[in-house]
Amino acid sequence: MRYVFLIIFFLFSGIVLSQEKKKVTKKNSAKVIKKFDDLDYVKINDSVAALIPFKIEGKFGYKNQKGKVLIEPIYSNVGFFTEDCNILNSPNNKVKKIGSADYASVRMNDVDFRIDRKGKIVYQFKDADLGKCENGFKKQLFHGYMKSGFYGIIEDAKFQNPEDYRDFQIYPQYQYVHIMEGDDLRNPMIIASYNDKFGIIDIHNRIIVPFKYEDIKPNFSWKLARLFEVTKDGENYYFIDNQNRAY
């Protein structure tokens, strides 16, 4: 069974669970645990996730908002500390709590787990434990619209005449736009490209993040953690918040 939750929770795609592959022992589980105290969870930005994924030499771990590594980079894939609806709706009552936002989904040695905030592996995924997710899809109120080779934004309920500039929420002027998934449909964050650089604008065409990046990923990082995944060189990605502060 392919995991539906990875579409949302994993930063990168793909998951295949094999019960017969490498078993996790206390020895290899313990090496991800670091000593830290409550101060390591003090946030710079209260609206952003406390633990933020990072990548080094092809492996993923977690650091706090101050940049301190709290969970060592030993995983081939990780997600944010967020709810997993498949586990929350599990027919196995014993594992339901592991679907809460106190845990994150990770992959190591082609096997998928949930870990706690100390980096301890607490659960290995089993097909039999996966419940069904409710359909949480909400139709966007705004969409991109191309005119004369440029992209703008329209509100579906109001747009009628493409020849009347007043019908546009944002008149076409960008090389690219993408409305990011979020909880506030009336005030979405929008990835846009201008003069071959990427930035973030809001629905009123105000610049939230300056146009200085080679790419911004159109993923779920804004919805899950109030972060944008960006790169300046087209290769090395990292996260920023809506104040353009890097993590």
PELIN-V413477 format. One record per backbone hydrogen bond with DSSP energy under -0.5 kcal/mol. NH is the residue of the N-H (numbers start at 1). CO is the residue of the C=O. E is the energy in kcal/mol with one decimal. If there is no record, write none. Layout:
BEGIN
nh->(NH	NH)
co->(CO	CO)
e->(E	E)
END
This chain:
BEGIN
nh->(4	6	7	8	9	10	11	21	29	30	31	32	33	34	40	41	42	46	48	49	52	54	56	59	60	61	62	63	64	67	70	70	71	72	74	74	75	76	77	79	80	82	82	84	85	87	88	89	90	93	95	96	98	99	100	103	104	105	106	107	108	111	113	114	115	116	119	122	123	125	129	130	130	131	136	143	145	147	150	151	152	153	154	156	156	158	159	162	164	165	167	168	169	170	173	174	175	176	178	180	180	185	187	188	190	191	192	193	194	197	198	199	200	201	202	205	208	208	209	212	212	213	214	215	217	219	224	225	226	227	228	230	230	231	232	237	238	240	241	244	247)
co->(2	3	4	5	5	6	78	18	25	26	27	29	30	118	37	38	39	44	45	225	63	61	59	56	75	54	71	52	68	64	62	68	62	32	60	72	60	107	107	105	9	80	103	99	83	84	84	85	87	91	92	92	95	96	97	100	115	80	113	77	111	108	106	123	104	120	116	114	114	112	126	126	127	86	134	154	152	150	147	174	145	170	143	141	154	155	155	160	161	163	164	165	153	153	151	151	193	193	191	178	189	183	184	185	201	178	199	176	197	194	213	192	209	190	206	202	200	206	200	198	210	198	231	231	229	217	220	221	222	221	240	228	238	215	236	235	230	228	245	241	239)
e->(-0.6	-0.8	-1.5	-1.0	-3.2	-1.1	-1.6	-1.1	-1.8	-2.1	-0.8	-1.3	-1.9	-0.5	-1.7	-1.8	-1.2	-0.5	-1.6	-1.1	-3.2	-1.8	-2.7	-1.9	-3.0	-2.1	-2.4	-2.2	-2.5	-1.8	-2.0	-0.5	-2.2	-0.5	-1.0	-1.5	-2.0	-1.9	-1.1	-1.5	-0.9	-1.5	-0.6	-2.5	-0.6	-0.5	-2.5	-1.6	-1.8	-0.9	-1.6	-0.6	-1.2	-2.0	-1.6	-1.5	-1.9	-0.6	-2.4	-2.7	-2.9	-1.6	-2.8	-2.2	-2.3	-2.1	-1.9	-2.5	-1.3	-2.3	-1.5	-0.5	-1.4	-3.1	-0.9	-2.3	-2.1	-3.0	-1.7	-3.3	-2.8	-2.1	-2.8	-1.9	-0.6	-1.7	-2.2	-0.6	-1.7	-0.7	-2.2	-1.3	-1.8	-2.3	-2.1	-2.0	-2.7	-0.8	-2.2	-0.6	-2.7	-0.9	-0.9	-0.5	-2.5	-2.9	-2.4	-2.0	-2.8	-1.3	-3.2	-2.5	-1.9	-2.7	-1.9	-1.9	-2.9	-0.5	-2.0	-1.2	-1.8	-1.9	-2.0	-1.3	-2.6	-1.6	-2.7	-2.2	-1.5	-1.4	-2.8	-0.7	-3.1	-1.7	-0.6	-0.7	-2.5	-2.3	-1.6	-1.8	-2.5)
END
